[in-house]
């Protein structure tokens, strides 16, 4: 029966008449082709089962069908077609079901409903953040990091692509949390006796001896005592840089992403979110324990000597009136990419004394780290893409941390980043050629479309970099370029490191507005990394397309 824009199936069962939407909420198959037995309606496509009376499903991947109230009046069947449900509240609940049970199709349907019209992206983002921080016993991981990366990229995407980015982030949280027990936060210290400086000292001491529980209590106590976001960032970044390049940079990047997440979702989630980082700090591998950082050159000893000079170097630079303007950044970048670790450290100290700020130095090192990827030669082992990537994402995290809460302690991370750039110099031997501005460039949508075609083929690394650089050098629209890069990322199956790389490049691109060549180079790095990891099976995109077609009311069973 078709009435009021609805196709309704009427079912007589055990003497009663029921009316339900004829469209299976799972994938749209007509339910009049199903069967009814003992009050249960079964769809014959994927065998989803529904209670005829309420419409409730027994299979959580399917969702409930809409059941319409029915009355019999003088032998006629009257069906109430008014909507009595709060659709957004229902889909908010379905989003939680999708997260709990790791059902991407349910997540996709929920996101599309929650973000349409006057809906926003913050509420579903917050739901995913809270879920991932609470229901992964090991704390912050890859899923939450990808969730924040996609949220950060949202403003750069075409409007139609934004729900897809949220879907990817939320699905990553669900996958990373599935099967894990919940995590329970410790209580704060009784009263408010300890000040933030003391709690910071204790926190670092507990991380030093790998006591995650004691460290966690310092965080919740500091928050309860009224510590500001800047004070919390300072506490965390100090601990994450007390040792050299811990866990190849992941804890620093996780910290940066957690802080960015709170900026979006609200700092009322700080206890839950920030305590999820602690285990990663306490249990991390420390590069002081690594042969590569000790032999044949003891990089740790070089760094520790430099750290002794940092307070005086920073203080001396603050009395300069040049604000780093006299420092030759291009020469410093080339030195960072060279093979003289002591000379690199010396030059960085000289730059600080000359008035270069810690933020400027961090940005310079992050750019050098991006060049390692831009110059990565495809003759290397494929896995070494990630070796170069880790240094870049670590350097970017330190850079963002310095912008948020600059400190001498965190400045150590800038020097750690520089040593990572040095250690992996072999990945640029030979160095891939970065396309140059030579006056012959492609511009317009044709170049962007060519990027899409190139990434339908394997290992179009150099070709895609050339097209991207030509578009950028030729005066192509930077916003359109970012949107296309984002779209190319979203159509692939999620890869943690690829998502990290592209998001960090977007961030650096935005902050290099005064240097068009450097801006192009960081996007070349992201393009080459993405091309090296494309195409994937694109199964996750297929799931999202199904959710989109169902949301539009299309009939999938007809092709």
N, C-alpha and C positions, 0 to 999 in steps of 0.2 A: 504494500500500500504506500502511495506517495502523497504526503500532505505537508504543507508548510515548509517545503525544502528538505524534508526528511524522507528517507525510504525506510519504512517500518515493516518488520515482520511480525505477524500475529500468530501466536502459538496457542493451541488448545492442549492442555495437559492436565490429566486427572480432574476434568470437569471445570477447570478454570481457564480463563483467557489471559494471556500475557502479551505485552507489546514491548519490543526491544528494537534498537537501531539495527538495521540489517547489515551494517558494515562492521566486520570484525575489527576491533580496535588494535589488533596486532599488526596486520598487513592488509586490511581492507577487503578480505574475501567475503562474498555474500553469505550471510548466515542462514538464508533460506535453503541453502544447499547442504546444511549440516543436519544433524540428527538430535533428537531429544529423547532422553531416557531418565526416568526417575527424577524429573525436575531439573536436569542438567542438560544444557544446550552445548553441543560439541561442534566446533568449526572443523571442516574436513581438510583444510589446507595444512595447518600445523598442529591440529588437534588441541587447540586451546579450549578450555571448558569454563562454562559460565552458569551461575545460578539464575534460572529464569526469573525468579521473583525480584531479586535485587539488582541483577546485572553483574554482580561481583564475580571476579575470575578466581579460579583455583590455580592459575598459572601466572606468576608475577610478571613474566616477560610480555604478557598479552594486554594488560590493563582491563579495567572494568568496561562493560558495554553500558550504554545509556538505557535504562529501563523506564518506560513511560507509565504513569498511573492510568489504570483502565477502570471504566465503569460500564455496566450493562444497564441500558435504559430502554424499556419497551422492546426488547429484542435487538436493540442496536448497540454496537460497540463504540463507546466514546473514549478517546485517547487524549490525555492532557499533554500538549506539546510545549508548554512553557518550560523554560530552563530554570530549574530549582537549585542547580549546583553553582558553586564559585569555581569557575574553570581554572583560574590562576592558582587558587589554593589547592585545587586537586592536582595540578601539574607540579606545584612545589612539593607536594607529598610524593608524587611519582618520581621527581628528581631524586629524592632521598632513597626511594626504592631502587632506582637505577644505580646509585652510588653504593648502596649496601650490598647489592647482588651482582655488581659489575655487568650491567646490561646496557650496552651503548645505544641500542635502538630506543630504549625507554628514555635515556638521557637526552638524545637528540630531539625526540618529540617534546619533552618538557622544555628544553631550551627554546625551541621555536615558538611555543606558546607564551613563555614567560617574557620574551624579548620583543614580541610584536606590539604594534600600536604604541601606547605610552609606557610600555614596560622598559626596564633598564637592565643593564648587564651586571650591576653591582650585587643585586640580591642573589642570583644564582652563583656568582663568583664567591660571595661570602659563604654560601651554603657549602660549596666545595672545599673552601679553605678550612672551615670549621670541621667538616667531616674528616678531611685528610689529616689534620693535626691531632684529632681525637682518636681515630680508629686505625692508626698504624703504630703498633707498639714500639717500633724502632725509631720512631720520630720522623722528622722531615726527610723527604727523599726525592726521587726523580719526579714522581707524579705531581707533587705540589710545586716543584720548580717549573715544570712545563706549564702548569695551570697559571702561574704568575706571569711567565713569559708570554703566553697567549694573551693574557689580559693587558699586559704592557703594550703589545702590538696592536690592540684593538683600534685605537684612534687612527692608525695608519692604513687600515683596511677599508675596502669598499663596504658600504653599509650592509649589503647583502651577504658579505663574507663574515661578518662579526659573529652571528650565531654559530657559525661553523667553528670559529676559533674557540668560543666558549665550550662547544661540544667536545672538541679535542682536549681542552684542558681538564674538563670535568671527567671525561672518560679516562684520562691518564691518572687522575686521582683515584678513581674507582679501581683501575687495574692494579695500581701500586699498593692499595690498601686491602684488597680482597684476600680473605683468609687470615688476616692479622688480628690478634686480640686488641682490645681497646687499651689506650694509654691513660693513666690516672696521674694528675698533677699532685705534687706535694703541697702541703699547707705552708703559708708564710710563717716566719718566726713570730712568736707571741709579742704583742705590743708593737711599738715602733722605735726600738732602741738604737738600731744601727742606721747610720747615714749612708747615702749612695757610694761615697768614696770607700768606706769600710767594706761594704758589700761587694764592690768591684774588686777590692784586694782579696777578699775571701774567695770570690768566684774564681779568680785566676789561680789561686792556690789550690782549690779543689780540682780544677781542670788539670793542673800540673800533675797531681797524683792520681788522675783518672777516676775521681769520685764524682760521678754524674749526679747522684742524688743530692749530695751537699751543694753542688753547684746550682742545681735546679732550685733549691730552696732559696738561694741568694737572689735568683731572678724574681721569683714571686714576692719575696720580701721587699725588694727594691721597688717593684711596681706598687705594692700595697703602701709603701712609704711615700709614694708620689713622685718617683723618678720620672723625668721627662723622656720623651722619645729620643732626644739627642743623648741623654745620659745612658739610656739603655743601649743605644747603638755603640756608644763609646765603650761600655762594659764588654759587649760581645766582640767587637772588632779587636779590642786589646787582647782578649783571650785567644782569638782565632789566629793572631799573628805572634803569640808568645813563642811559638815554634815555627820552623821553616816549612812553608808550603805544604801544610798538613793535608793528607789525603788528596794529593795532586790538585788542590785548590777547591774541591767541592764544598767543604764547610764554609769557606768565605763566600762563595756564590750563593749557597743556601741562606746564609745570614742576610745578604743583600736582598734576596728575593723575599724573605720573610718580612723584612722591614718595608719593602715596597708593597707587599700584600696588605699590611696593616694600614698603610697610607690610603689604600683604596677601600678596604672593607671596614675599617674602624679600629682604633686602638683599644677598644673594650675587649677585643680578642687577644690582647697581648700576652696574658699569662699562658693561655693554651698554646699559642703559636710560638712564642719565643722559647718556652721550655722544651718544645719539640726539637730544638737544635742541639741541646746539651749533650746528648749521647754521642752525636757525631763529633763533637769537640773532644770529648774525653777518650773515646776509643780510636781516635784517628792515628794513622801512621805519621810519624814525624820525620822530615827529610834529614834531620841530623843523624838518623839511623840508616840512611841510604848511602851505599857506596858511591853512587854518581855524584852526590853532593860533597863527598869527602875525598875522593881520589879520581884522577891524579892530582887535582888541585883542590885544596880544602876551601870550598866556597863558604862553608859555615863560618870558618875562622875569619875570612875576609869580611863577611857580613857583620859579625859580632864586633869587629874592630870599627867598622863604619857606624854601627849603632851607638857606640860610645861618643862619636862625634856629632850625632844627629841633633841633640838639643842645642849645642852651640851654633851649628850650621843654620838651623831654623831661626834661632834668635838673631844671628847676624844678618840673615836675609831680610828679616822684618824691619831692620833699620835702613835697608836700602830703599831708594825711591824709584827704582827702575821697574819694580813688579815683574821681574823676569824678562823684561823686554830686550835686554842686552844678551840674553842667552841664545846661542845659535841652535835652535831646536832640530833643524835638519841634520846638523853635524852630530848632535847628541843621539839622534835616531840611528844614524849609520854606525856610531860607536857601539850602541846597544846591540846592533845586529852583528857585530864583529866577534873576535875571538880573544879579547883581552879583558878578563873579568875584573882584574884589579883596576885597570884604566877606566872601565865603565863605572865602578863604584866611586872612584875619585872624581870623575866628571859630574856625577850626580850630586856629590857633596858640593862641588864648586858651583853648580847651578843653584843649589839652595842658598849658598852664601851670597850669590849674586842677586838674590831677590826672587828667584822662581818659586812660586808657591808649591806646597805639597800637592794641591789639586792639579796644577799645571804639569808637575813632574809625573804624577800618576797618569794623566792623559797621554803624555809623551810615550811612556812605557807601554800603555795599552795600544797605542797606534803601532809601535814596533812589534808587539805581539800579533796584531792583525796582519802585519806584513809577512810574518812567518807563514801564515796560511795563504796569503795572496801569492807568495813565491814558492809554495809547496810544489815540488815536482812529482809528477805522476809515476815516476820510476821508483818512488819509495814504496815500502810496504803499505798496504791499504790501511792497516790499523794505526799507522803513524799520523794519519789525519787527526786522530783524537789526541795524540801527544801534543801537536801544535795547538789544537783547540783548547786544551786544559789551561795552557798558559794565558791564552787570550781571555777566556771567561774569568779566570782568577784576576787578571789585571783589570778587567772591566769592573769586577765586583769591588776591588780595592779603590778604584777611581770613584765609583759611586759612593763608597763609604767615606772617602775623603771629602766629597762634596757635602755629605750629610753631617758628619761629625769628625772633622779633622783633628788629628792628634799625632804626637811623635811616635806613639806605639803603633798606630796603624800605618804610619809612614814606612815602618819596617816592611810591610807587605809590598810596598812599591819596589823596594830593593829586592825582595824575594822574586817578584815578577820579572825583574831585570835578569836575575840569575836563571830563571826558567827560559827566557828568551835566549840567553847565552848557551845553556846546556843543549838546546835542541837546534843549534845552528846547522847541524849536519842535514837536517831536513830540507835545507835550501842549497844543498850541494848535489847536483847543480841546481841553480835557482830557476824557477819558472819565470818567464818574462811577463811583467805586468804591462798590459797595453798602455800606450802613451797617447797623449793628446797630440795628434799629428795633422789635424785639419781635415781628415777624411772620416766623417762619422755618419752613422745612421741615426735618424731621429724619427719621432712619431710612433704611432701604435704598431707599425710594422715591425720595429725592432723588438718591442715587448712581446708581440705574437711569436716572433722568431725564438725568443727565450722559451716560451711554452713548448714549441715544437722540439727544440733541442733537448729539453728535459724529458721528452718522451723516449729518448734513446739513452743508452748507458754511456757513462764516462765522457760526456761532452764538456769536460772541465775547461779546457782552454778556449774552446769555441764560444761557450756561454759567457766567459769572462770578457772576451773580445767584444761581443755584442753589447753587453751591459756597459762596458767602458765607453764604447762608441756612442751609445745613447746619452750617457751622462756628459761626456766631453762635448757632445754636439748640442748641448743646451736642452736636453730632454727634461720633462717635468719630473722633479724629484719626488713629489707626492705620488705620481702615477707609478714611478719606478718602485717605490716602497710597497705600494698596494699590489703590484704584480709579483714582487718577491714574496710577499705574504701569501698571495694566492697560490703560488707554486709550492710553498711550504705546506699549506693546508691540504693540497690535493694528494700529498704523499702520506703513507702510514707514518705515525709518529716515531721519531727517533730522538732520544733525549739530547744527544750532543748536537744534532742538526738544529733542533729548536733553540738550544742555548746559543749556538753560533749566530743564527740569524737575528735573534732578539738583541744580543750584545752589539751586533753590527748596527742595528737600528738605533740603539742608544748612542753609540759613538758617532754615527752619522749626524744625529741631531745636535751633538755637542761640538762638532767640527765645522760649524756653519761658516767660520771665517777662513776655511782652508778647503776650497773645492777639490783640489787634487787628493788630499788626504781623505776627504769624504768618499770620493770615488774608490779609493783603495780599500777602505773597509767594506764597501759593498762588493767589490771584486772578491775579497776574501770570502764573504758569505756566499756569493754566487758559486764560486769554485767548490766550496764545501758542499753546498746543496746539490750541485750537479754531480759531484762524486758519489752521492748517496741517492741518486735518482736514476730511473724510476723504481718505486717500490711496487708491491702488489696492489696497493690502493684499496684494500679491503675496507678500511675505516671510512673512506670517502663514499664507498658504495652504501654502507649503512646509513650515513648521513643523507645521501640522496633519497634513500627509501623513506626516511623520516620526513624529508621535505615534501616528497610527492604525496605522502599520506596527509601531511598538514594542509596541502593545497586541495585535498579531496580527490586526487587522481585514483584510478582503479588499476592497481599494479597487476592484478591477475589477468588483465587483458593485454599486458605487454607494454 
